[in-house]
Structure formats: structure tokens, C-alpha cells
């Protein structure tokens, strides 16, 4: 048998698949209420009323007009659990009624737990709007101020306020709140409350995020493609389009698909088989033509060129098949005019054990939604696989493959910045192709048993006579009957070698993503 010649294969184009082959603080100054400003707290003098939570002055640095800032002279509500009244403090000065008392900044005094509301006599919950009061009076005063409510007393404003009357006379209750010392300017408006909540939420969010290390990927622009990478990708896509165009020229030469539905008609079956094999031949010729134009391919020896092509052809055919899969009708279209479903593949003599994996792989690839550049780079990476059988210069093949791997990784990071796993998913699809290649070997054996003779080019490139059976039909039959376990050991070794190669390709990506290297 003549050896496969890379240079003598007619340049028909780069296209379709085939029959037998388908496949992410203040400054320390304190204003003393009864004296000048001092800079040392120890010299500020005793507080007039340390046992009450008075109002603090406007703090330095508080912007005027800030609705979310505390109103001057008004403390915020203090919970009873944080307050304790100290009855040993200084007595109230005689002018305390005419002038609000300010206290120095510091923790609020603790409550004993038996304090009563200054308005109604109910149990106090804390200091609200400058007065020791209960939750009910706090809420009533707030609502009255916000709504600018006007109440009328039925007893001429002389009601004695207690827990019972507080519900009966709102005017007297509001008057008692003011007499007790509640200050309207301490009540925040709805807008001030909203802004205050927003500010607190923002502070809480900032506190949470500051304790978590930032994601290094989101929000960071990936580096652009290097000029040589962009040029490479543009060239690959142009090469594919050129090869596809050539395929259309030879389209009329393909044996027509028979219209007869007679399953027993031998001639019709042969015609369908011929139709698929001719599509396969066109695809092989396209792949050879594409490979010869790949930068670096012709640097290899003729033997290594042939070794790479003989084992990558069926896998590239499967990649080309997957990009032509139509999930809506579950069919594969070749040359725009030829569409086939599973039944059509079966009519051409292919086994379901081979047909189903083809469609499953095609559907999986379709789900990735790859573009022309990604397909072209995957094909180039597949061709330059140094783990192929009979390849002599492994180092050179690996060096030729690496630029395509780097270009694909960079391209994906730009196109899909939020999908950090797309790159490894693509490379693992090449591992799946190795398994499909094994299934294809079984299919070739089965075709021989059906007396379906492959054309010389397909027989040569698929090593029909060197598949481990020595050309013996009985051995071929035994291999087919033995199922997938009968796949030649050389093929299984090739799959294992490629898994190691795939890990090598993924190692730079895993290191960049901070993933453990196993």
C-alpha cells in the first residue's frame, strides 16, 4: 500500500463530515456648659448632671445641612439595656429649667431597670428625644411631630396623664411630652431616616467587604491580544473560509442522496454509503489543505506530518460536524444543502453505538456557543498534538502548538471575562474526541464486516489495515463483537498520553487561577 502523501492530496477545501467518518476625632477640645472651651478633659470641671443623658453640642467636622447627621443638642435614642441612672451625681442647678443642660461626650449611664416614663408613668425603655420615656410615648411624640398633628382636649387641657389617660387625650399627652423636655428638633424626618439607614447599610457593607479579599478577576480588564496573536487568529479564520469556499466548488461531484425509502434495496444502501464516503473524502482533503497552511506545520518532517494527520483527521471531522449541528431539528448540515438526522446516518450503514456519541458531542459543543476563531484555534491545537503515535520530534510539535494554546486562552479571557472555566472546558473537549476516535475505529471494523469497502484515501488515513487485527476479517469481527473493550491497546495508550498532555496545557491556567496542581 502506498504511503499517505501530504503534498499530493488534491486541495479541495476545508469542510464537512462524512459517512464512514462522522464525528471570574475631635481635637480633644471640650465645650464646658458653664465655662470657656478647654483642651483638657481633666480641667473641664464636673458635669452639672452626670446621671442624665443630656444633649451634646454640634461636633466639629459635622457638615451643615447633612440630614443624616444628629440634630445639634439632641442625643439619639438610648436603649435601656445600656443605661444605668447614677443617683449620687451633682444636684441640678437652679437655672436648669431655663437652659438645656449639656453633658460631656462619653458612655450613657446605666439604668437600674425600674425607671418610669416621665410622661405617662409606664416602664421606661431609655432616653428618647432628651427624656426618659417609654416606647409608646417615644413613638407618639415622633408621629405627632412628623405629621404636625393638631389635637383637641375635651377637658380644656387639664387631663392628668397616666397609662390610662394617654390613650384618651392626645393633646394633653403631647403637652406632657414637651413639658417633660422632649425636643421636636431631635425628631428626624422620613427623608433623614431614609438617608441614615442608607448610610448605615453602606457602612455595614464596607465592613463586610473589607474583611474579604477582592476577586482578582472581575472589574479588571484582561490584557489585549498581542499583535501576533491577532494576526494568527485572523489568518486561521480566513484559511477556513477559503477552504469552505473550495468545498462548494466540488459539491456537484458528490453522489446524490437516493430518494428511495426501500430498506432492502442493496443499490440504494450502497448509494447512501457512497454519498457519505465522498463527503468524508472532501473533508479529509480540506483538513490536509488547512494543515499545510498552518504556520509551523511544514517545518516538521514528512513522517511527522503524516503521523499527525492520520490520527487527528477523524477528530477534526467531529469538530467540524459539531459546528454544523442544529439543535432545533437535531440534524447536522453539510455544505448547506445536505442535512442528516440520526436515521439518515443509520441508513448509510453506521451503527447507533457510533451515531449517538456523535450527536451527544455535537450538542455539547453547541452549548458552548463557540465562534469561528475558537473553532479554528481548537483545530490547530488538535493537529499539533505531540502525543500522537509515531511522532518523532515531540519537542518541536509542542513548541508549535503552544502559540495556539496561548492565543485561545487570551481570546477567551477577552471574549468571556466572567467565565473562568471556559478554557479548560474547551481543552477537555479534545479529550472527549479521543474517546470518539476509539468508537470510530470500531465503526470502521463494522463497515468491513458489511462488505462496505472504503475508498483508498480513507483506508490509508484511518489505518484500516494497521488497526491491530493484521487485516484479518475474523479478527475484525472479534474486535467488533468484543465491544469497546476491544479497542486496540495502542489507542487506549494514546488516550492516556493525551490526558497527560491536556494537564500540561492547563498547568499555566491553573497557576494563574490559584488552583492546586495535582
N, C-alpha and C positions, 0 to 999 in steps of 0.2 A: 504494500500500500504506500502510496506517495505521501510524503510528509506535508503537513499543512503549511502553505506558503502565505506569509502576511503580505508580501508585495504583489502577489499575483491575483489576489481576490479582487474581483470587479468592484469598483466604487459605485454602489447602487444607492446608498443613502443610509440614514441612521434612524431607524424607526420602530417597527411594530413587532408584535409577537404572533404567533406561530402555532403550528399544530402540535407536532410531537414535542415541542419545547416550552410551551407557555409558562411562563412563570413570571429666686428675686433677687443810823441812830441820831437821836438828838445829840447836841454837842455837850450835854451834861448840865446845861443851864436849866434851872427850875424856877418858875414864877411863883413866889410865895404870895398867898392870898392877901396878906396884910402888910407886905413889905416889898422892897425892891427886888429885882432879879438878882439871884446869886448863882454862882457857878459851882458851888459845892453843896451837895445834898445834906451834908452833916451840919451846915450853917444855916439851913433854910428855916429852922425853928419847927416847933411841933405843929402838927396838923390840928386845926380847930375841931375837927370831928373825925377822928380816925376810925370810928366804929361804923360810919355810914359810907355807903358808896356814893360820893358826890360826883360832880361833873368835872371833867378835865378840860383844860383850855385847848385852843386850836394848836395842834402840833406843828412844829417847824417842818416845812417841806410839804405840807398838805396842799395840793393845788386848789385854788379858789374855783368854785363852780363845779367841782367834781361831785356829781350826785351820788357816787358810790362811797364817798368818804363820810365818816361820822360827823354829825352836826356839832358845831362848837358848843361846849358846855354840856354835852349830853352823852352819858355812857350808854353803851349798848346793853341789852338785857343780860342779866347775870343769873345763871341757874342756881337754884337753892342748894344744890349739892356742893357748889364751890364757894358758899358764903357762910360765915360764922360771925354773929354780932358780938363785939367785944364791949361789954358794959363798963369796963374800967377806964375808958378813954376820958379825954377832957370834956368839960361841960360846954354846952352851946353858948356862944357869946350873945349879949342882949340884942345886938343888931342883926341877928341871924335871919329874922323874918323879912327884913328889908333887902337883904342881899344874899344871893345864892352862894353857898359855900363850895369852894373848890378843894379838891384833895390832890395830894401828890400821886404821881403815877406809881402803881405797884399792884400787887395781887389784892383782889377784893377780900374783905373779911368774911370769915366762915359763919354760917348760920347754925343755930342750935337745933332747928327742926320744929320749934313750937312757936315761931313768929306768925303774926296775923297780918292780914291785909290792912293797910292804912285807910282803905276806902270803905270796905264792907265788913271787915272782921273775919273773913274766911281765912283759911290757912294760906300763908304767903308762899310763893314759889321762888321769889327773888326780887331784885331791884329792876323795875321796869319804868322807863321814861322818868328816871330820877326818884322813884318812890318804891318802897317796899310794898308789893301788892301781889294779888293772886293772878292766876292765869285768866280768869274771867274778866276782871276789871282791866287787865292789860289789853285784852282783845277788844273790849267795849270802847276803851279810850281811843285805841288805834282806828277802829272802824268809824267812830264819830268824827275824828279829825280828818281822815281821808275823804269822807263823804260830806264834810262841812254840815253835819246834821243839826237840825233845829228841833228841840224837844219842848213839850209843854207840860207843866206840872198841874195836876188837878187840885193840889192843896196849897197853891200860891207859893211854891218853892220852899216849903218848910218841912219836907219829909225827913225823918231820921233814917239814915242809911244803914242797913244791915243786910244779912244774907237773904232775907225775905223781900225787903223793900227794893233791893237792887233790880229785881225783875219787874217791879210795879211802876217805878218812876225813873225814867231815863234822864230827865232834866236834872233832878237832884243828884243822881249818880254821877253825871258828868261834872256838875258843880263841885261835888265832893272830891272827885279826881283832881281837879285843878287846885282846890284848897289844900289837898294833901301834898301838892308840889309837882304833879305831872306836867311836863312841858311839851307843848304841841310841836316845837321845833325839833324835838327828838324823834318824832314820827316820820319815818321815811315814806315817800310817795311810792306808788306802784312802780314807776319807772326807776326810782332809786333802788328799790328792792330787786328789780329785774337785773339792773346793772351790777348790783352787789353779788347776786347769785352767779352771774356770768363770770365776774372776776374770780370768785372762789373756785368755780369749776375750772377756769383756766389755770389757776394756781395748783389745783389738785392734779390736773392732767400733766402739768410741767413737772411736778414732783414725781409722778409715776414714771414718766418717760426718761427723766434724768437718771433713774436707777437702772434703766435697761440700756444696754449698748446698742447704738444705732445700727440698722441694717446697712451694710456697706454698698448694697446694690441699688435699691430704689432711690430715685431722685438724683443719681449720679449718671451723667451722660457717659455712655460707653465710648471708647476711643473710635475714631472713624477708621474706615478701611484704608490700609496703606495703598498708595497709588498702584503698586504692582499687583496687589490683591484685586483691586477694582478692575484692572486691565485683564487679569486672568479670568475673572468671572464673566466679564463681557465677551471675552473670546470663546469661552466654553458655551455660552448661550447661543452665540452666533453660529458656532460649529454645529450645534444640534439643529438649529433651524435650517441650516444649509443641507444637512443630511436628510432631514424630513422632507425637504422640497424635492430632493432626488428620488425619494421613495414614491412620490406621487407620479413621477415620470414612468416608473415601471409598473404602476398599478394595473394597467390593462393586460399585462402579461400573466397575471395570476389566474389560475384555473377558476372558472365561475363556481359559485356555491350552488349545488344542484337544488332544484325546486321540488323534486320528488320526495315524498314522505314515506316511501316504501322502505321499511327497516330491513327487509330481506334482500333487497336488490344489491348484489355484490358490486356492481359497477358504480352505483350511487355511493356506496360506502368508500370505495376506492377514490372516487372523485372528491369527496369531502376530505379524505386524508391528504390527497394531493394539494388541495386548497390550503390546508393548514401548513403542510411542509414547505410550500412555496412562500408563504408569509414568513415562516421561520428562516428560510434561506435569505430573504431580503433583510431580515433583522440582523442576522449574523454578518452579512456584508456591511450593513450600516455601522455595526459595532466595531468591526475591523477598521473601517474608514475613519471613524471617530477616534479610535485609539492611536492611529498613525499620526493624527494631528495634535495629540496631547503633548504639551511641552515636556520633553524628557523621555518620551517613550522610545524614540528612535536611538537614544543613547544606549539602550540595552542591546545585548547580543540577540541574534535572531532566535536562538534557542529559548532565551528568557521571554522574548516577546510572545512566542508561540505558547510557552508554558502558562503565561498569564492569561492569554486569550482563551485557551482551551478550557480553563476552569472558571473563568469569570463570565463567559458569554451567556450561559443559561441564567445566571443571577441578574445580569443586566437586562436580559429579556423580561424577567419578572418585574424589575423596577419600571421598565417601560410599560409593561402591562398594567401595573397598579396606577400609573398616572392617567390611564385611559379608562379607568373603572367609573361606571355611572351608578351610584348607589340607588338612584330613584327607580331604575329598572333592573338593577342587578345584572348588568351586562358590561362587556368590555368591547370597546370600539377601536378598530384598526383602520388607518388610512381614511378616516371619516365615513367611509361607505360600508365597512364591514363591522357589524355588531353581533356579539355572540353571548348567549347565556350559558348556564351550566349544561343544559340539554344539548346545545349545539356542540359543545366540547365533547360530550359523550358520544354523539352521533359520528364524530370524526375518529372514534376509536380510543379516546383517552379514558382512563379509569377514574371513578369518583374519589379514590384514595389520593389522586393527584389533582383533580379538579377542585375539590373542596378547599384544600390548603391554598391554592392559587387565589381563589375568591376571598378567603379569610385574610390573607396577606394584603391583597389589594384594598380591602375595606379598611384595614388598619392603617395603611399608608394614606388612604384618602382622608381619614380622620385627622391626620397630622396637618393637612392643608398646606403642602409644600408648594413652592413656586418653581419656575424653570431653573433658576440659579441653584437652588438647593438640590434639585434632582441631578443637575449636571455635575455638581461637586461630589455628590454621593457616588455617581457612576465612576468618576475619576478615582476616588478613594478606593472603590471596589476593584478597579483594574490594577492599581498599584498595591496589591496585597502580597507582601513578601513571604507569607506562609504557604503559598501555593506549592503543590508538588512539583518537583523537578526544576524549581527556580534555583539558579546557581549564585547569582550576586544579590544576596538578601540585603546587604547594607545599601547598595545603590537603589534598590527598589524602595526601601524605607525612606531614603532621602528624597526620592522623587515624590513619594506620597505625602510627606509632611506639609509642604506648602498648601496642598488642597485641604488637609485637615485643619490647618490654622485659618485658612480663608473661610471655611464653613463655620468654624467656631466664632470668628469675628462677625461674620454676616448674620448669624443667628442672634448674637448679643445686641446688634443694632436693630434688627427687624423685630425681635421678640424680647425686649428688655426685661419683661416681667416673668418670662417662662425660663427659669434657670435649668430646667431638666430637658429641654428640647434637644440640645446637643447630644447628651448620652442616649436619649431615646432613638435618635436617628442612627447613631452608630450601632445600637443593639438591633436595629432592623437588618443590618448587614449580617448579624449573627443568625437571625431568622432565615436569611437567604441560604445560609449553608445547609440548614435542615431541609429546606425545599429542594436544594440541589440533590440531596440524597434521595428524596422522593422521586425526583426526575429520573435518577438512574434506574429506579425500579420500573418506572413507566417505559423507559427505553427497552428494558428487557421484555416487558409485557407486549410491546409492539412487535418485537421479533417473533414472539410466540403466535401472533395473529397473522403471520406472514405479511406484515407490512414492512416493506423494505425502505429504509431511509435513504435519501439521496447521498451521494458520496461526501459532499461537504459537511453535512450534518453528522454522518457516520464518523468522519475523521475528527471533527472538532469535539464530538461528545465521546470519543474513545469507545465506540461500540465494541470494537474487537479487543480492547485492552482493559476491560472492566473487571477483571478478576475471575472470569469464567473461562478464559482461554478460547473464547469463540465457540464453546460447546453449547448447543441449544439446550441440552439436558441440564447443564449447569445453570444456564439462564433460567430455565423453568424452576429449578430448585431454589434459586435466589428469589424469584418472584413469590413462589409458594411459601417461602420462609418468612415473608413479611419484611418489616423494616429492620428486623434483626439481621437480615441477610445482606444489608448494605456492606459493601467491601470495607474491610478494616482500614484501608488507606483513606477512605472518605471520612470515617469517624475520626481518624487522627488529624485530618485536615480541619475538621470542625473544632477539635480541641486546640489546635495551634491558633486558629483564628480567635478563639475566646481569649487566649493569652495576648494576642495582638491587639484585640479590642481594649483590653485593660491597659495596655501600653499607651494607646491613643487617648484614653480617658484620664491618664495619670495627671497631666498638666491641668486639666479642667478640675479634677478633684482637689488638687493642691490649692488652686485659686479660690475654690468654694469653701475651703477649710474642712473638707471631708476626710475621714480616715482612709489611709491607703492600706489595703489588705493584700 
